[in-house]
């Protein structure tokens, strides 16, 4: 087998906004899809200051636990893309329009609690950082989730979205008090 | 950023191989000052590759406009600067081409200025250059852009700091762990030695993989110089024995 070394990651730098945002980026599902919700949050740095030049990307299953990917042979819900991408604004705020995913049943029978994989890119991040969004409604599934249970109990709440007035709220703290749990992918 | 004991250990479902230590920059790279308040201080937690990590979005032709790959034809007239062809292959770590995959780029103009409100250094904008391109790789993983050579530019990181000329690249591959944003550099840039972003990659061999090669064979007489930049995304551990006859 040919084994090639990976190309290293580099920061998106301060000007990612000219290249990466798409007009339809925030829509992981079509705007008016059944049960569509907004997930919004602020990305903070280690001084607690909002990060106005980050990009948040999300990847997830639909409400039935199916992925819009050739690696999943199941058909996804109509209008569901599963991928969202949103730059933060001057207040550090991003928003993704999506549906709450269903539990994901693995080929080996393991069931994962509903979750969304999240990658954050920014100036000052030489590699994207990866986290997950879980949902407060799925308390029992969360307690049994094979990934969440790897996370020290006292830090798990950084991965659980909160219910807000118009959808979910998921802030990302890159560093310091309440630092979000990030994964080695 | 990856802890050594987890190196190249396949996950329970195969998944994607972990890159050797030194391939990617540590998130805590204090000589690049913006990392100071933005790198996590808690250890990263190993994420086994399951369905969410074994899948990824697919983008089609509908995302690409007719001149998105040609940054010299997006306005009424041509931009200023040295016209170049930037091309290469998108491969995975098993040497397998990644076909029909979205490649996005953005860059400064010939004078080293970005079309971004935050870039205010005194070098002129070019009305004929946005500095943004996108394309899909073909069936064999090849991509090609036509653009102009970006200029170097100053930044405030340290005294008299200059970024070496570079083009930002964004790649998806076929699964979430293959997602890569990197920068393509140009050969023999005298600014490499003082650049903390280029030098943030610990392994010198890995660092060189970000440097394109001048490609005389692909230059076009009386029209454009050419640079080749092959990009390697993480290889899958699930299919360790590819049949190699298909590797050209």
Interface residues (C-beta under 8 A of the other chain):
Chain A: X1 X2 X3 X4 X5 X6 X7 X8 X9 X10 X11 X12 X13 X14 X15 X16 X17 X18 X19 X20 X22 X45 X46 X47 X49 X51 X53 X57 X59 X60 X61 X67 X68 X69 X70 X71 X72 X81 X82 X83 X104 X106 X107 X108 X110 X112 X115 X117 X119 X121 X122 X123 X124 X125 X126 X127 X128 X129 X130 X132 X146 X147 X150 X151 X155 X174 X175 X176 X179 X180 X181 X182 X183 X184 X185
Chain B: X1 X2 X3 X6 X12 X13 X19 X20 X23 X24 X25 X26 X27 X29 X32 X34 X35 X36 X37 X38 X39 X40 X41 X42 X44 X45 X46 X47 X48 X49 X50 X51 X52 X53 X54 X55 X56 X57 X58 X63 X91 X92 X93 X94 X95 X104 X105 X106 X114 X115 X116 X118 X119 X130 X131 X132 X168 X170 X174 X175 X176 X177 X179 X180 X181 X182 X183 X197 X198 X200 X201 X205 X206 X207 X209 X210 X231 X232 X233 X234 X235 X240 X241 X242 X244 X247
